[in-house]
Each structure stands twice: as structure tokens, then as C-alpha cells.
Amino acid sequence: MRTGPVRLSAVAQENHIDLSTASRHIDTLVRRGLVAKSPDPTDARATLLDSTQHGRQVLKVLLENRS
């Protein structure tokens, strides 16, 4: 599992989905407080995505219950 901020294009590529599909899913995660968006310091046009503390807690529970 990847950690740290990533670009939307990386999320789409790693999950083998269209950029527009990834964008819709990420927007839902942002609205639910699981993912946060921030400006990319190396490219003013880009946005970085990272899990929030709440998102990491939810993921931890999901992974524990999957076992």
C-alpha cells in the first residue's frame, strides 16, 4: 500500500481506471473526510491527495476485519 501524498493521475493509473472515474471517487472520499487535497509544491497546476487521520483509522479497521 502506498503512503504519502499522490497525484490523481497516479491513483487512476494504479487502479486501472479513467481519470474522470478516479476524480469522482476521490471527491466522494474528500466529502466524507477520508482524503484531503493540497496544492503540489512542485507544480502549481497539480493537486496532491493524502489520507486524513480519519481515513487512516477507517482503513486500519477495514484491513483488520478483512483478515
N, C-alpha and C positions, 0 to 999 in steps of 0.2 A: 504494500500500500504506500502510495506517495504521500509525503508530508511537506508542508510549507506552501507558500503561495504559488499558484499556477495560472496560466492564461486560459481563457475559454477555449481557444483553439486546441490546446493540449488536452483538455478534458474531452472534447469532441473526438479528437484523433485516437486517444487511448481507449475510448468506448465504442469506436467504430460507428459514430452517428454524425448526422449533419450538424453543422454549426448552429442552424436555427433551432434544431431539436434540443441541443445542449443548452442553448440560451433559455429556452422555455423552462427546462428542468431546473437550471440554476436559479432563474427568477423565483421559482416556487420555493427553493431552499432558502433563498435570501429572505423572502417574505415570512418564512417560518422561523427565521433566526438561526438557521443551521450553517449558513455560509455568509461571509462578508466580502464585499467588493472594496478594493482600494486602488488608487492610481499606481501604475507601473512607474517607478522612479527612472527607469531607463528609456521609456517610450511614452510620451505624454498622450499618445492616441490610445494606448492599451490600458486594460484593467486587469488587476490580479484578483484571484479568488482564493479564499482560505477558509477553513472551517472555523466556526466560533467555538468558544468553550462549551456552549450548549450542544453544538453539533458533534463535538468530540465525545461528550458524555453519551449522547444518543447512539453514536456509532459503537462505543465501547459496550453498551448494553446489548445492541443488536448482535455484535460479534460473540459475546459471551453466551447469548441464548441460542446461537446457531450451532454451537458445539453439542 
